Each structure stands twice: as structure tokens, then as C-alpha cells.
Amino acid sequence: MFEKKAWAVNGYLALICMLALLIGGIALIIQKNLIGTVLLITALILGTGIIVVQPNKAYALVFFGNYLGTIRKPGLWLSIPLASRKGISLKVRNFNSKTLKVNDIEGNPIEIAAVVVFRVVDTAKAIFDVEKYEQFVEIQSETALRHVATRYAYDNFEGNDISLRGNPEEVSDELMKELQQRLILAGVEVSETRLTHLAYATEIAGAMLQRQQASAILSARQIIVEGAVGLVQLAIERIEKEGVIDLDDERKASMVNNLLVSIVSERSIQPVVNTGTVYS
């Protein structure tokens, strides 16, 4: 089903007409005129078509099982008399998913949760195509979150591919696209999705934390070694260029060793000063 606009006229004019019919009908009934009864019944029937629409709310009209349309515009309206009304909110709403336990693409158990911002854009689909669209949104949101979580690793230690922890924006966009495809049937538009919780499951959290720490230490040491090699190379080239001292291969190797040890070492280095050789 698709939403369509229902027939409706200004409700204030309708109230004036109804009041006139009531007054005229009562006056004719007092005069024992049967037309007064007809006017009174007509006014009462028209009264069933009066509807008040609040801002950010809509009413779908159903007449003897047939969908007549939806009134969205706020105000007082007169629509089809004797038609039943199904109200639905058009406000933007948030849905916070439960913390789900799933396995990422590498099989590691993780905990993940997300918030979904949505609103109804097609009242006919939301009311007639699904049973309780709010529950439909909740179930489909958790299903989509599980599916997206299984596509990526929690963390990519090599830094080449998308990961749940390293690329939250990309993961959220992927979640929103998949969820929007699932919720088209319910006439719901997804405005935004964001991960609100992401962590390793309790049983592997300690081991994975040690792995992250080891990876961070390894990356830091690699940067230090690369910088140390550059400094040593620059120092030797500077000494040779300015002719401060002539270095043979043995002394050059010794200087390289000393410089690398002093730069790379995590502890402070105690220098050894060579004052010469004592001859007896």
C-alpha cells in the first residue's frame, strides 16, 4: 500500500453548518415537522467526520475496510463521516538496541550496540503493511546490526582493511544502508545510525588487550629504530664530510653500535670516557 491524501475540508466551516442544522432541526421538531428529524440526524452524522490533527501526527481513514487516505496537515477538519481513524506519530524517534553478543569475521566474540534514529514517512505502509511497526523496527535493527558486525573484524592490527573499532563512520553508514532496505516495507526512513557500545566479550577481553598492547609496543619500537638508523647515518655522513676524524671500517662499526644502543635503549646510558693508555 502507498499513502495518499484523504478528502478533508475546513472544520470550522463544518462546525458552523452543523450548528445551523442542529438549530434548524430542533426548531422544526418543535413544530412537529419531520424534516427537523432529518436535519438533526444529518448534523450528527457530519459530526462523526470532525477530526483534530495535532502537529507531527497523522490519521489514516478507513471506511468499511477501504483505505481512503491520510490527513497530515494540523488543524480542525471535516472528512468522510463514519470513517474509522488510525492515528500515527510522525515525530523523529530513537531506538537504542540491546547489547548484542556476536562473532566478528575472525570468529572473536564481541559485544555491540547501536542507536537508530527514524521516523515514519509512509503512514499506509506503517499501519497496514506490518504488524506494530515499532517492534518491526526494533527486530530489524538488531538483525541488521548482527549482520554488519559479522562482516568486519573488531580490530585490524595491520591497518589495511575496515574494522569495527578503527572505522566507526564507515560501519555506521553500512548499517544505515542495510537497515533502510529492511525498513522500506514499513514506510520508515532511517536518519542516522551510530554504534554506542563496542567491546570484546568478557571471556577474551584480557587476552585481546595484551595483544593490542604488544602490537602498540611493536609499532612504537619500529618507529624508534627507523629514526635511530636515520640519525646514525646522518651523524657518520656529517663526520666524514667535515673531516673531523678518519674512521676505518672497524671504528665506524663501533660508532654505529654505540649510537644505536644509546638511542634505542629504554634506559639511560652511562658513557665511558677513554683517557688514553697508561704505559709502565
Summary of the structure (lengths in Angstrom):
residues: 280
radius of gyration: 38.3
end to end distance: 109.7
largest distance: 150.4
contacts: 762
relative contact order: 0.09
helix: 48%
strand: 23%
